């Protein structure tokens, strides 16, 4: 059970006319590969340190290559030209390093109109610092129903320039739903930026500025797989509006996957001081290469921060540049962790793999014969050690590829073939979920309360159905139902699945009496149906 607090790092959104923070809408997600033909196009190297063109070009990453000789288009440098400072021991100063890379770091100023209807909900003690971002699909309102209120807001974050023609990397939550975006450089100059692409699932956004005769310094992208716990790193950003603040620390850990509810998380943990406003700024190794994108902090501690590995960003940046979105592989299953007690029940020798708790109809998983209760232990030749590995591995698979899936069913190994689908947009997923049918007339979205989800949310009793979302203008919100509530009865009868409750709500002509559990309290709530 976790009892810590996670904070997204974009600087405070300053609201005009009302307190509170916004919950950014979850935009469309998509998928995996913007590509180019290596025979017709050559990547261009942008050099920060005045090397000749031939030397700089050698430093351009080759990028993964698919079966047809098609390679992802790379538009950034991989070498900084800085010799590693103090390969062993404690560095005496980071000043030279900071001076060379700081011109490529920008402060990002945003403004827009946001909806203050609700605040994100995390497990007890978890909270998003200033709204928006990828930390979980469930939300906790800031004081009950109040959606539909829109207010002007401004915000600040950080970013870094990766190409001389003006491409800038930052966090999605820094720019999501913002109408105006400005990049401010170290010399004080400003350029208007536009969003080229966003990926909420990894919290990465790609911006573009027009140099207009200005020479843009760039920063090299390193290899986050090569860093180790204990390596020195430097963070540069815009905490609390204090531009180009430099802090230093070490890599505390890698592969932190228990930070948020997002399936694609794989954070680097660092003790370099990062704060609200550092969001989107670079985490840099001693050779001046970006190894992470600063994204979140543990808000009850001063030295625990989280960064998106730069290799994860490099996988999707070409897609964001070409298509503005990311295409991911998809099976159409809901999964959960296999605990030690559960392993024995499912005939496993050890707790590993991803337990299938639900299969959406008309999906690749359903067509392949995957069943509820299967434990997926291998996908396309890659072992699934823990359940969070599966979404990452599947997302990287080529859409329409036929992949081998190995499951444990009733203690026996079984091999299946699945044709990888395309991960639908969030709106399409919501429309295809049967548990939303009927519940929509009450302004509700429902979700099965699995043991794993109950543990994440700090709910001791996993009986009932979770309220995953509430229409702020709907009848459920008007009756006081909130996201994160658990519905345990419908018209005095127990409910045990989202699909069953949705059917009952759909058949209700006028009103429903719901027994709702919120924390340690349980109350009856009458809700009127609205067409």
N, C-alpha and C positions, 0 to 999 in steps of 0.2 A: 504493500500500500504506500503510495507516494504522498508526501505532505509538504511539498515545496512549491515555490512560486516561480513561474516562468514569465518573462516579460519580453515582448517584441521591442526592438530597439529604436524604432523610428521616433524622432523627437516629438514632443507633445504636440498633439493637434490642438490648436487654439481656437475655440469656438466663439463665434460672435452671437450673443443673445441667449445662450443656454449652456449649462454645465454638462459634463459627461463626455463620452467618447463614442466614436462610430464603430459599427460593425460593417466592414466592407462586404458587398455582395460577393459571393463566390462565382467568378466568371467561368467561362467555358474552359475545359481542359481538353487537350488533345495530345499529339504524340511525337514520334521519335526521330525522324531523320530528314533534315534538309541536306541535300547532297549535290555534288557536282561531278561531272565526268572528268577524270584526270587527264584525258587526252586533249581536252579543249580549253582548259583553264588552269592557271597556275596561281597558287596563293601568293599574296603580296606581304612582305615583311615590313613592319614599321619599326624603325630603330630609334630608341631614345638616346643612345650614347654615341652617335656620330660614327658608326662603323660603315664600311662601304657596303653597297647593295648586295654584293655576292655573299659577304659574311653574314649579313642580316638575314638573307633569304634562307641560308642553311639552317637558321634557328627556327624556322616555321615548323610547327608540329605537322607531322604527316597525317595524323588522324586515322581512325579505323577504316578499313576498306571492306566492302561487301563482295559477295561472290562475283558480281558482274564487272569488277574493276572500277566501281564507283566509290569515290572517297568523300567523306564529309568535308565541306568547304571550311577551311580554317582561316580566320582573319585576325590573328593575334600573334604576338611574339612569345617564345618560350624561354629565351635566354636574356638575362638582364645586362650582361657585360660587367657585372660587379663580382669581383673575386670574393669568395666566402670569408667573412670577417670572423676571426676567432673560432676556428673549427672545433677547438676544445676549450674548456674552461669558461669563465664568465667574461663576456665582452666588457671592455672598459668604457665604450661609448657606442651609441647608435646614431650619432649625429650625422656622420657622413652618409650613412644609408638613408636616413630620413630626408636629408637634403636632396638626394638624387631622385627619390621616388615621389616626394610630396607634390611636385608640379602635376603629376598625373592623377592626383586624388582631388575630387570635387565635393563641394557642399551642394546638396540638392534642396531647393525650396519649392514647396508645392502649395496650391490653394484649390479649393473645390467646394461643392455642396454635398453634404453627407446626411444620411438618415440616422437619427439617434435612437432608433427603435429598440435596440437590444445590445447587450454586451456579451462577448464570448464566454462560454462556460467551460471550465476545465475541472479536473479532479480537485478535491478540497485543498485549498491553499495555492492552487494554480490560478494565474490570471494573466491576461494579455495586458501589456502596459498601456497602450494607447489605441486599442481596437484594431480590427482587421487582421490580415495575415492567416497563416495556415494552421494555427494551433487548435484544431478540433472542429468538428462540424456542429457540436452542440453548444448552445449559448445560454447564459444566465442573464435575464434582463436586469437593468440597474435599479429597478424599483417597481416592477410590475409592468403591465401594458403601457405603452407610450409610443408605439411606432407611428410612423408617418410624419414625425417632426423632422424637418430638414433645416440645416443651418450651414452657414459658410464656415469653413475651417481652413486653417493653414497648418503646415507641417514642415519638418526639416529632416533630412537624412544625409547619407553619404553615398559616394559612388566612385568609380575609377575608370579612366579612359583606356581602352584596349586597342584602338586603331587611330591612325593619324587623320582619318576622314571623319572621325567624330562619334564612334560607337562607345557607349558608356554602360557599364554593368552596375546594377543596384539591386535592392530587394523589391519584390512585387508589392509588399505592403507599404512601401514608401510612396509609391505612385498610383496605386490602385484607386480608381474613382476620382482622381484629381484632374481638374480641368486645365490648370496651368502649372508647368514644371520649368524651373530655371536651374541651370548648373553654374555655380560660382567657382572660379578657379583661384589658385593661390595668389596670383597677381592682382586679384580683385575684379577681374573682368567677368562678365556674365554672358551666357548664351542661352537662348530658349531651347528647351529640349522637347522632343516628342517621343512617345512610346512606340517602339517598333514591334515589340512582342513581350508577353508576360506569361509566366507559368506559376500559378498559385500553388501547385502541389510541391514545388521545390522552393517557392518564394524567391524566384529570380525574375528580373526584368531587364530588358535591353532597351536602352534609350539611344537617340541620335541627336547630335547638334551639328549645325552647319558652321565650319570653322570661320568662314568669311574673311579669309586672309590670315587668320590667327594660326600660328604653328602650335599644334597640340602635342604635348608630351604624352607618351604612352607608358604603360607598365606591363611587364612580361607576366605570363601565366605559368606557374610552376606545376609540380606534380604532387598532388596531395596524398597519393599512395606512398610516396617515398618518405614522407615525414614520419617521425617517431615521437612517442611520448617522451618528453624531456628536451626536445629541440627548442631553441630560442625562436621567438616570433615577435613581430612588431605590428601594432594596430595603429592606423591613421584614420581620423574621421572628424565628425562634427558633433561631438556630444554636447547637448544642451545649447547648441548654436556656437560653441567655441571651436571655430574652424581650425582644421589641420592640427588637432591635438594628437600628439605622439605618445603612445604607451608601449611597454614591452613586457613580455612574460614568456612562458613556455607552453608547449603543447601538453595539456594535462592528460588527455585521453583521445582516442579515436573511436569511430563507430558507435556514438551515443544514439541509440534508437528509442529510448524511453522518455523522450523529452516532450513530444506532442502526440496528438492522435493521427497525424498524417502518415500514410503508409510508406512514403518515399524518403523519410528522414534518415540521415546517416551523418550526424553532426560531428565536427571536431570540437572538443572541449579545450578551452584555454583559460589561463589565469591573467592574461594581459587585460588591463582595465578597459572595459568597454561599457558604454552607458547609452541611454536614450539619445538618439541622434547619430550613433555609430552605425546604425542599420545600413547595409549596402556597402560599407567601407571595406577596404582590403585588410586581410591578415597576411603578413609578408614574412618570408624567410630571410635569412641573413644574406642572401644573394639578391635581394630586391625583387623576388618573384611572388606573385599572389598565390597563396596556398588555400585560402578560405575567404568566404564572404561573411562578415560579421552580421549576425541575424537576431540572436536572442540572449537574454541573461537570466540567471536565477536571481530573482529580485530580493530574496532574503539573504543573499550573500554578496560580497563585494568582489570576489575573484573567481566567479564561475560564469563563463560566457560560452556561447555556442556559435559556430561558423559552418556554413555550407561548404563542403569540400569543393575546391575549384575544379577537380576532375568531373564532378557531377554537373557543374555549370558548363564545362567544355562539351559535354555530351549533347546539351540542348541549345547552346548559343547559335549554332548554324541553323537550327530549325526556327528559332525565334527570329533570326535575321531574314530567312527566306519566306516563312509562312506566318510569323507572328504568334505562333502557338506550337504546342508539342503533341506529337502523335505517340500513343503508348499502346503496347499490347494489352490484351484483356481476356480474362477467362469467364467472368460473371459469377464469382463465388464470394460468399462471406466467410472469412476465416477467423480463427482464434488460436491462442497459444495452447500448446500441449504441456500441461503441468505433469509433475511426477506422479501424483495419484491417478491422473487421467491416462497416462501412458500404459499402465497395467490394464486398465479397463478396455483400452482399444488394442490390446495385444502387442504392444511395443516393448522392446527390451530397454529402451531409454526414451527420455522425453525429448523428442525432436520432431521437426516437420511442422506443417500447418494443418490444423484440424478444420475440415469443411463443416460449417454450421448451417449454411443456407446456399441454395443454388437458384439463381434467377432463371425464369423460364426463357426458352428460345435464345440461349446463350451458347458460346463454344463449350463451356463445361457441361451443360445439359446435353448437347449433341454428342459429346465424347463419352458419355456414360458415367461421369463423375457423380458420386452419390453423397448425400449428407452422412457424416460420420467417417468418410474417408480421411486418411491422413496423408497429405501430399509430402513425399520425402525427396522427390527429385523432379526437376523440370528441365527438359531439353539438355540433359546431361549434366546439369548442375545440381549438386546436393542442396537440400533445403534444411539447414541446421536448425534455424529458429523460424517461427512463423512470419516474422517481418521480412525475411529474405525473399519470400515468394512474390509479393507485389513488385519488388525492385527487379527481380529476374524476369518476370513476365512482361513488365513494362518495357524492358530493353529488347524483347523479342520482336522480330519483324512481323507486321500484320499479314495475315493469311499464310504464315509459315505453318507447316505441320510439325508439331513437336511431340516428343514422347513424354508422357507424364507417368511417374511411378507413384502408386498409392499403396498404403497398407489398409486392407479391408478385412475385418474380422481376423486380424493377426496374420494374414497372408499377403504376400507381395503380389501386386497386379499392375501390369503395364497397359496404358491406354494411349491412344493417339488423339491429339486435339489440334484443330486449326485455330491458330491464334486470331482473336478478333481485335477490333479497334476500340479502345476505351472511349465510351460515349461521353459527350459533354455532360456536365453535372445536371443540366436541365433535362437531358434525355434520360439519364439514369433515374432521376426523380419521377419522370413520367412513366417509366417502365416498371417501377416498383409497385407490386400489387397492394402492399399495405397502405398506400396513399389513396387508393380508390375508396370513395365513400367518406374518408376522413377529411377530404378537401372541403366538403360542405360545412364542416365545423372549424375550418382554418387550422387543421392539424396535419403534421407529418409524423408518422409513428415508426418505431424501430424496435425490433426484438431486443430484450434486455438479456444479453448473454452473460455468463459468469465473468468473462474477461472484461466486458464493458462495465459491468457493475463494479468490479474491483477498481478499474480506472477512475470511475466517477465517485468512488467512496460510498457506494450503496451496499449495505450489508445484506439486504434481502433482495435476491435477484428475481423475485416473482413479480409479474406484471409486465407492462409495456411502456417503453420509454418515449416520452414526448421529445422528438428530435428537432422539431421546428414548429413555430407558431406564427401564423399570419397576424401581424400586429393590428390589422383592421378587421380580423375575423371574430366570430362569436366566442371561440375558446379564449382568446386574449381578453375580450370584454368580460368574461366570467372569472378572469384571474388566473387561468392556467398559464404556466410558464414553460419554457424550454428546460429540460432537465427533470421535470416532474415525472412521476411514475403512476400510470393508471392501473389500478389493481382490480377494479370492478366496473362493469357496465350494467346499469339497471339492476343492481344488487346481485349480479352473477359474476364470478371470478373470470378474468381474462388471462390467457397465457401466451398469446402470440399477436404480433402486430397485424398479421393478415386477417385473423379471426375478428379482432376488434374493428378493423376497417370495414369488414363485411357487415357487422352489426350496425356500425354508424351509417353505412350506406343504405341500410334498410329502414333506418329511423326516419319517420316522416316529419316529426315536429321537434322533440327535445330528447335529451339523454341525461341520465343521472350518473355521473362518474364519481367513483371513489378514488381520490388522488392522494398519493403519498409524496411529501416534500420534506426531505431530511427526516427528522424524528416525528413529524406531524402528519396526520392523516385526516382528510376532510372530504365531505361530499360536495360536489360542484355540479349544479344543473347548467346545461349548455343547450341553447336553442340552435336548431338547424337553420342554415341560410343557403338558399340556392344561388 
